Amino acid sequence: MKTKEFCSALHGPKGTACLAALLWMVCFITFQTVLSHVVTYHEEHHLFLYSMEYLRHTWHWAGAATVAAAFLVQFFYYPWLGSLLLATWLSGLFLISHRGMTGLTGRKDLFLLSLLPPFAALLYLRSVSHSLSTLVSVTVCLAAAVELLLRLRRRWLGPDGRLPLFSAIRPLQVHPAVSWLCVLAYTAGGYVLFWTDYPYHERRLCVVSHCAGKGQWEQVLRYTSSYFQSGRTNNMMAYYHNLGLYHTGQLPARVLQYNRPLGAKGLSLAWKGSRDDAEYGALLYEQLGLLNIAHRWESEALVKYGETAPHLLRLSRYNIALRRPQVALRFLRKLRQSLFYAAEADRLASQVTDPASVGLHDAFLGQTDHRFFDATDLFPNLEPLLQADPDNRMAYEYLLCASLLSHDLDTFARWYGQAGRFYSEVPAVFRQTMEYCQKGGSHD
């Protein structure tokens, strides 16, 4: 008898509250762990501004759901808060579905079908390409439909408040334990579906790019190394892996470890008009001191992704370093209208006349000669960059490694003599390559 009462309690108010709390906990843990990149990605690709111009423009071109989604996403600035909001959202979706199922049928949700909408929403949110505005629209429409039907049911439903179909059908007689079995079945099925089509590569790229932007190079190497150790090759992963190697002082020693399949192309991202390339390619040029090229890549990303906080911040810093304060202030005025980036915008605005304050290196600072650079390919720029900035160690390492990977021994030999400027002991791979050249080795 106690077992039957325990099973029946699942359909009471306390049982529903416990299910909602359990669902909230599962969702919160999920968004803090295996879907943490979803929270970070959406925060980096949405920016809600407290201005009538933004509201009118976004409402007109994207709709109210996009405005609502951007308003919620601004709180993802703190990942734990973003996870909390998403978990609360999905739990609310369960409660709305449960209210509709029980209210419109006048019976208990014996098979707990109200768990299916939040489970479907969780599966939908696995991919960062899925829009939160769609989920906002679905949630609002579902809630509005349930409330409207509940208010109107006495007018056009049966005298007992049920749909005529359910009034005519005799209630099912099932053991209360069936409801618990349904919970277990939905959970097991959701778990299998979740991992069957889980976007591993998407998560890896989001995490790696986020860590690189924060300067967490050991983390970058950990993720990219595990990717290459699985036997796969990818230009974006190689790009970040080599950046991590340089910043940890390992690029010459490990340049041949995973770069042979891609060759010199793995050191950078060539411009192909890709959204991802445009968004991530500026980082290398920024660190090399080619700020004008970095500015161009970042401007392309701004066109493709819109005025988001990371792009506005980077463009502001580039223009401060390039001594274009009025351009920098144009981007900072946008950020000042946000909630969590206003303080950072004010700090940068106070430094627009001090280019050194942003911590960026301009390799052509103070030079009056005008050159044309190739913004679509890194390697034609490295030699002119070193001629203008002879102490640029990053440019030197990338030039020698690119020459090594592309078998350009002439360029390698021409610049090898500058190694003493950067190393107390020349890396072994450079020494061995130079010895090979001196012995008359072929380009192959």
For each residue, the residues with C-beta under 8 A, 3 or more apart:
1: 4 5
2: 5 6
3: 6 7 177
4: 1 7 8 175 176
5: 1 2 8 9
6: 2 3 9
7: 3 4 10 175 176 177 179 180
8: 4 5 11 12 176
9: 5 6 12 14 15
10: 7 15 19 112 176 179 180 183
11: 8 15 16 108 109 110 176 179
12: 8 9 15 16
13: 16 17
14: 9 17 18
15: 9 10 11 12 18 19
16: 11 12 13 19 20 95 98
17: 13 14 20 21
18: 14 15 21 22
19: 10 15 16 22 23 94 112 115 183
20: 16 17 23 24 91 94 95
21: 17 18 24 25 91
22: 18 19 25 26
23: 19 20 26 27 90 91 94 115 118
24: 20 21 27 28 87 88 90 91
25: 21 22 28 29 87
26: 22 23 29 30
27: 23 24 30 31 83 86 87 90 91 118 122
28: 24 25 31 32 83 84 86 87
29: 25 26 32 33
30: 26 27 33 34 35 122
31: 27 28 35 36 38 39 82 83 86 87
32: 28 29 36 79 80 83
33: 29 30 36
34: 30 198 203
35: 30 31 38 39 125 126
36: 31 32 33 39 40 79 83 207
37: 40 41 128 202 203 206 207 210
38: 31 35 41 42 125 126 128
39: 31 35 36 42 43 76 79 82 83 86
40: 36 37 43 44 76 79 206 210
41: 37 38 44 45 128 206
42: 38 39 45 46 73 76 82 128 132
43: 39 40 46 73 74 76 77 79 82
44: 40 41 210 308 309 310
45: 41 42 305 306 308
46: 42 43 69 70 73 74 132 308
47: 70 74 306 307 308 309 312 334 338 341
48: 54 67 70 71 73 74 338 339
49: 54 334 337 338
50: 54 337 338 339
51: 54 55 337
52: 55 56
53: 56 57
54: 48 49 50 51 57 58 337
55: 51 52 58 59 67
56: 52 53 59 60
57: 53 54 60 61
58: 54 55 61 62 66 67 70
59: 55 56 62 63 64 67
60: 56 57
61: 57 58
62: 58 59 65 66 67 133
63: 59 66 67 133
64: 59 67 68
65: 62 68 69 133 134 136 137 140
66: 58 62 63 69 70 133
67: 48 55 58 59 62 63 64 70 71
68: 64 65 71 72 133 136 140
69: 46 65 66 72 73 131 132 133 135 136
70: 46 47 48 58 66 67 73 74
71: 48 67 68 74
72: 68 69 75 76 85 89 132 136
73: 42 43 46 48 69 70 76 82 132
74: 43 46 47 48 70 71 77 338 339 340
75: 72 78 81 82 85
76: 39 40 42 43 72 73 79 81 82 85
77: 43 74 81 82 339 340
78: 75 81 82
79: 32 36 39 40 43 76 82 83
80: 32 83 84
81: 75 76 77 78 84 85
82: 31 39 42 43 73 75 76 77 78 79 85 86
83: 27 28 31 32 36 39 79 80 86 87
84: 28 80 81 87 88
85: 72 75 76 81 82 88 89
86: 27 28 31 39 82 83 89 90 125
87: 24 25 27 28 31 83 84 90 91
88: 24 84 85 91 92
89: 72 85 86 92 93 121 135 139
90: 23 24 27 86 87 93 94 118 121 122
91: 20 21 23 24 27 87 88 94 95 118
92: 88 89 95 96 139
93: 89 90 96 97 117 118 121 139 142
94: 19 20 23 90 91 97 98 114 115 117 118
95: 16 20 91 92 98 99
96: 92 93 99 100 117 139 142 143 146
97: 93 94 100 101 113 114 115 116 117 118 142
98: 16 94 95 101 102 109 114
99: 95 96 102 103 146 150
100: 96 97 103 104 114 142 145 146 149 150
101: 97 98 104 105 109 113 114
102: 98 99 105 106 107 108 109
103: 99 100 106 146 149 150 153
104: 100 101 146 149 150 153 162 163
105: 101 102 162 163 166
106: 102 103 160 161 162 166
107: 102 110 162 166 171
108: 11 102
109: 11 98 101 102 112 113 114
110: 11 107 172 174 178 179
111: 178 179 182
112: 10 19 109 115 179 182 183 186
113: 97 101 109 116
114: 94 97 98 100 101 109 117
115: 19 23 94 97 112 118 119 182 183 186
116: 97 113 119 120 186
117: 93 94 96 97 114 120 121 142
118: 23 27 90 91 93 94 97 115 121 122
119: 115 116 122 123 186 190
120: 116 117 123 124
121: 89 90 93 117 118 124 125 135 138
122: 27 30 90 118 119 125 126 190 194
123: 119 120 126 190 193 194
124: 120 121 127 130 134 135
125: 35 38 86 121 122 130 132 135
126: 35 38 122 123 130 194 197 198 199
127: 124 130 199 202
128: 37 38 41 42 199 202 206
129: 202
130: 124 125 126 127 134 135
131: 69 134 135
132: 42 46 69 72 73 125 135 136
133: 62 63 65 66 68 69 136 137
134: 65 124 130 131 137 138
135: 69 89 121 124 125 130 131 132 138 139
136: 65 68 69 72 132 133 139 140
137: 65 133 134 140 141
138: 121 134 135 141 142
139: 89 92 93 96 135 136 142 143
140: 65 68 136 137 143 144
141: 137 138 144 145
142: 93 96 97 100 117 138 139 145 146
143: 96 139 140 146 147
144: 140 141 147 148
145: 100 141 142 148 149
146: 96 99 100 103 104 142 143 149 150
147: 143 144 150 151
148: 144 145 151 152
149: 100 103 104 145 146 152 153
150: 99 100 103 104 146 147 153
151: 147 148
152: 148 149 155 156
153: 103 104 149 150 156 157 161
154: 157 161
155: 152
156: 152 153
157: 153 154 161 162 163 164
158: 161 162 163 164 166 167
159:
160: 106 167
161: 106 153 154 157 158
162: 104 105 106 107 157 158 166 167
163: 104 105 157 158 166 167
164: 157 158 167 168
165: 168 169
166: 105 106 107 158 162 163 169
167: 158 160 162 163 164
168: 164 165
169: 165 166
170:
171: 107
172: 110
173:
174: 110 178
175: 4 7 178
176: 4 7 8 10 11 179 180
177: 3 7 180 181
178: 110 111 174 175 181 182
179: 7 10 11 110 111 112 176 182 183
180: 7 10 176 177 183 184
181: 177 178 184 185
182: 111 112 115 178 179 185 186
183: 10 19 112 115 179 180 186 187
184: 180 181 187 188
185: 181 182 188 189
186: 112 115 116 119 182 183 189 190
187: 183 184 190 191
188: 184 185 191 192
189: 185 186 192 193
190: 119 122 123 186 187 193 194
191: 187 188 194 195
192: 188 189 195 196
193: 123 189 190 196 197
194: 122 123 126 190 191 197 198
195: 191 192 198
196: 192 193
197: 126 193 194
198: 34 126 194 195 203
199: 126 127 128 202 203
200: 203 204
201: 204 205 234
202: 37 127 128 129 199 205 206
203: 34 37 198 199 200 206 207
204: 200 201 207 208 223 227 237
205: 201 202 208 209 236 237 276
206: 37 40 41 128 202 203 209 210
207: 36 37 203 204 210 211 219 223
208: 204 205 211 212 220 223 224 237 240
209: 205 206 212 213 240 279 280
210: 37 40 44 206 207 213 214
211: 207 208 214 216 217 219 220 223
212: 208 209 215 216 217 220 240 243 244 283
213: 209 210 283 310
214: 210 211
215: 212 247
216: 211 212 219 220
217: 211 212 220 221 243 244 247 248
218: 221 222 244 248
219: 207 211 216 222 223
220: 208 211 212 216 217 223 224 240 241 243 244
221: 217 218 224 225 241 244 245 248
222: 218 219 225 226
223: 204 207 208 211 219 220 226 227
224: 208 220 221 227 228 237 238 240 241 244
225: 221 222 228 229 241 258
226: 222 223 229 230
227: 204 223 224 230 232 234 237
228: 224 225 231 232 233 237 238 241 257 258
229: 225 226
230: 226 227
231: 228
232: 227 228 237
233: 228 237 238 258 261 262
234: 201 227 237 238
235: 238 239 262 265 266 269
236: 205 239 240 269 276 280
237: 204 205 208 224 227 228 232 233 234 240 241
238: 224 228 233 234 235 241 242 258 259 262 266 267
239: 235 236 242 243 266 267 268 269 280 284
240: 208 209 212 220 224 236 237 243 244 280
241: 220 221 224 225 228 237 238 244 245 258 266
242: 238 239 245 246 251 255 259 266 267 401
243: 212 217 220 239 240 246 247 283 284 287
244: 212 217 218 220 221 224 240 241 247 248
245: 221 241 242 248 250 251 254 255
246: 242 243 249 250 251 394 397 398
247: 215 217 243 244
248: 217 218 221 244 245
249: 246
250: 245 246 253 254
251: 242 245 246 254 255 397 401
252: 255 397 400 401 427 428 429 430
253: 250 427 428 429
254: 245 250 251 257 258
255: 242 245 251 252 259 401 404 405 429
256: 259 260 404 405 429
257: 228 254
258: 225 228 233 238 241 254 261 266
259: 238 242 255 256 262 263 266 267 401 405
260: 256 263 405
261: 233 258 266
262: 233 235 238 259 265 266
263: 259 260 266 405 406
264: 267 379 401 402 403 405 406
265: 235 262 268 270
266: 235 238 239 241 242 258 259 261 262 263 405
267: 238 239 242 259 264 378 398 401 402 405
268: 239 265 281 284 377 378 379 398
269: 235 236 239 277 280 281 284
270: 265 277 376 377 378
271: 277 278 281 297 375 376 377
272: 277
273: 277 278
274: 277 278
275: 278 279 301 304 305
276: 205 236 279 280
277: 269 270 271 272 273 274 280 281
278: 271 273 274 275 281 297 300 301 304
279: 209 275 276 301 304 305
280: 209 236 239 240 269 276 277 283
281: 268 269 271 277 278 284 285 297
282: 285 286 294 295 297 298 301 314
283: 212 213 243 280 286 287 294
284: 239 243 268 269 281 287 288 378
285: 281 282 288 290 291 293 294 297 378
286: 282 283 290 291 294 314 318 360
287: 243 283 284 361 394
288: 284 285 363 385 392 394 395 398
289: 360 361 362 363 364 385 389 392 395
290: 285 286 293 294 363 373 381 385
291: 285 286 294 295 318 321 322 360 362 363
292: 295 296 322 364 373
293: 285 290 296 297 373 375 381
294: 282 283 285 286 290 291 297 298 314 318
295: 282 291 292 298 299 315 318 319 322
296: 292 293 299 300 375
297: 271 278 281 282 285 293 294 300 301 375
298: 282 294 295 301 302 311 314 315 318
299: 295 296 302 303 315
300: 278 296 297 303 304
301: 275 278 279 282 297 298 304 305 311
302: 298 299 305 306 307 311 312 315
303: 299 300
304: 275 278 279 300 301
305: 45 275 279 301 302 308 311
306: 45 47 302
307: 47 302 311 312 334
308: 44 45 46 47 305 311 312
309: 44 47 312 313 335 338 341
310: 44 213 313 314
311: 298 301 302 305 307 308 314 315
312: 47 302 307 308 309 315 316 331 332 334 335 341
313: 309 310 316 317 331 335 341 344 348
314: 282 286 294 298 310 311 317 318
315: 295 298 299 302 311 312 318 319 328 331
316: 312 313 319 320 328 331 332 335 345 348
317: 313 314 320 321 328 348 358 360
318: 286 291 294 295 298 314 315 321 322 360
319: 295 315 316 322 324 325 327 328 331
320: 316 317 323 324 325 328 348 351 352 354 355 357 358
321: 291 317 318 355 358 360 362
322: 291 292 295 318 319 355 362
323: 320 355
324: 319 320 327 328
325: 319 320 328 329 352 353
326: 329 330
327: 319 324 330 331
328: 315 316 317 319 320 324 325 331 332 348 349 352
329: 325 326 332 333 349 352
330: 326 327 333 334
331: 312 313 315 316 319 327 328 334 335
332: 312 316 328 329 335 336 345 348 349 352
333: 329 330 336 337 345
334: 47 49 307 312 330 331 337 338
335: 309 312 313 316 331 332 338 341 342 344 345
336: 332 333 342 345 346 349
337: 49 50 51 54 333 334 342
338: 47 48 49 50 74 309 334 335 341 342 345
339: 48 50 74 77 342
340: 74 77 343
341: 47 309 312 313 335 338 344 345
342: 335 336 337 338 339 345 346
343: 340 346 347
344: 313 335 341 347 348
345: 316 332 333 335 336 338 341 342 348 349
346: 336 342 343 349 350
347: 343 344 350 351
348: 313 316 317 320 328 332 344 345 351 352 358
349: 328 329 332 336 345 346 352
350: 346 347
351: 320 347 348 354 357 358
352: 320 325 328 329 332 348 349
353: 325
354: 320 351 357
355: 320 321 322 323 358 360 362
356: 359
357: 320 351 354
358: 317 320 321 348 351 355
359: 356
360: 286 289 291 317 318 321 355
361: 287 289
362: 289 291 321 322 355 365
363: 288 289 290 291 385 388 389 392 395
364: 289 292 367 388 389
365: 362
366:
367: 364 388
368:
369:
370:
371: 384
372:
373: 290 292 293 380 381 384
374: 377 380 381
375: 271 293 296 297
376: 270 271
377: 268 270 271 374 380 381
378: 267 268 270 284 285 381 382 398 402
379: 264 268 382 399 402 406
380: 373 374 377 383 384
381: 290 293 373 374 377 378 384 385
382: 378 379 385 386 395 398 399 402
383: 380 386 387 399 411 415
384: 371 373 380 381 387 388
385: 288 289 290 363 381 382 388 389 392 395
386: 382 383 389 390 392 395 396 399 415 418
387: 383 384 390
388: 363 364 367 384 385
389: 289 363 364 385 386 392 395
390: 386 387 418 421
391: 421
392: 288 289 363 385 386 389 395 396
393: 396 397 422
394: 246 287 288 397 398
395: 288 289 363 382 385 386 389 392 398 399
396: 386 392 393 399 400 415 418 419 421 422
397: 246 251 252 393 394 400 401 422
398: 246 267 268 288 378 382 394 395 401 402
399: 379 382 383 386 395 396 402 403 411 415
400: 252 396 397 403 404 412 415 416 419 430
401: 242 251 252 255 259 264 267 397 398 404 405
402: 264 267 378 379 382 398 399 405 406 408
403: 264 399 400 406 408 409 411 412 415
404: 255 256 400 401 407 412 429 430 433
405: 255 256 259 260 263 264 266 267 401 402
406: 263 264 379 402 403
407: 404 443 444
408: 402 403 411 412 443
409: 403 412 413 433 437 441 443
410: 413 414
411: 383 399 403 408 414 415
412: 400 403 404 408 409 415 416 433 434 437
413: 409 410 416 434 437
414: 410 411 417
415: 383 386 396 399 400 403 411 412 418
416: 400 412 413 419 430 433 434
417: 414 420
418: 386 390 396 415 421 422
419: 396 400 416 422 423 426 430
420: 417 423 426
421: 390 391 396 418
422: 393 396 397 418 419
423: 419 420 426 427
424:
425:
426: 419 420 423 430 431
427: 252 253 423 430 431
428: 252 253 431 432
429: 252 253 255 256 404 432 433
430: 252 400 404 416 419 426 427 433 434
431: 426 427 428 434 435
432: 428 429 435 436
433: 404 409 412 416 429 430 436 437
434: 412 413 416 430 431 437 438
435: 431 432 438 439
436: 432 433 439 441
437: 409 412 413 433 434 440 441
438: 434 435
439: 435 436
440: 437
441: 409 436 437
442:
443: 407 408 409
444: 407
